Amino acid sequence: MPQPSPQPAPVPDPSEALPPLTMKEIERRSILAALRHTNRDVPRPAALLEINPSTIYRRIITWREEGTLPPELD
């Protein structure tokens, strides 16, 4: 019995695609992931991301003021 030919994968509709991330959001996600990975030890994620620890401290203050800092990192 002949095998059915495989169907091509459906092409996603571009109108349903997620919007691209901004650099600000990429930075935020990277810092938050590094903080979680290092148990909030700011100098370690700063070294991992090759940024100054003061940058992370400033971002935490900003996110706290905006109310967007995840509770587990507050």
C-alpha positions as CSV (number, residue, x, y, z in Angstrom):
1,M,0.0,0.0,0.0
2,P,1.5,3.4,-0.9
3,Q,2.4,5.8,1.8
4,P,0.6,9.2,1.7
5,S,2.9,12.0,0.9
6,P,3.7,14.3,3.8
7,Q,1.8,17.6,4.0
8,P,3.8,20.8,4.1
9,A,3.8,22.7,7.3
10,P,1.2,25.5,7.3
11,V,2.5,29.0,6.8
12,P,1.7,31.2,9.7
13,D,-0.4,34.3,9.0
14,P,1.9,37.3,9.6
15,S,-1.1,39.3,11.0
16,E,-1.3,36.8,13.9
17,A,2.4,37.0,14.7
18,L,3.6,38.5,18.0
19,P,5.0,42.0,17.7
20,P,8.8,42.2,17.9
21,L,10.3,43.0,21.2
22,T,11.8,46.4,21.8
23,M,15.4,46.7,23.0
24,K,14.0,48.0,26.3
25,E,12.0,44.8,26.7
26,I,14.9,42.6,25.7
27,E,17.1,44.3,28.3
28,R,14.3,43.9,31.0
29,R,13.8,40.2,30.3
30,S,17.6,39.6,30.3
31,I,18.2,41.4,33.6
32,L,15.2,39.7,35.3
33,A,16.2,36.3,34.1
34,A,19.8,36.9,35.3
35,L,18.6,38.1,38.7
36,R,16.4,35.0,39.1
37,H,19.3,32.7,38.0
38,T,21.6,34.3,40.6
39,N,19.2,34.6,43.5
40,R,19.1,38.4,43.2
41,D,22.9,38.8,43.7
42,V,23.2,42.0,41.6
43,P,27.0,41.9,40.9
44,R,26.7,38.4,39.4
45,P,24.1,39.2,36.8
46,A,25.9,42.4,36.0
47,A,29.0,40.4,35.3
48,L,27.0,37.8,33.3
49,L,25.4,40.6,31.2
50,E,28.6,42.6,31.0
51,I,26.9,45.7,32.4
52,N,27.6,47.9,35.5
53,P,25.8,46.8,38.6
54,S,24.5,50.4,39.0
55,T,22.5,49.9,35.8
56,I,20.7,47.0,37.4
57,Y,20.1,48.9,40.6
58,R,18.7,51.8,38.6
59,R,16.4,49.5,36.6
60,I,15.1,47.9,39.8
61,I,14.3,51.3,41.2
62,T,12.5,52.3,38.0
63,W,10.5,49.1,37.8
64,R,9.6,49.4,41.5
65,E,8.3,52.9,40.9
66,E,6.4,51.9,37.8
67,G,4.9,48.9,39.7
68,T,6.3,46.5,37.1
69,L,9.0,44.8,39.3
70,P,8.0,41.1,39.7
71,P,7.1,40.5,43.4
72,E,9.6,37.7,43.8
73,L,12.4,40.2,43.0
74,D,11.1,43.0,45.2
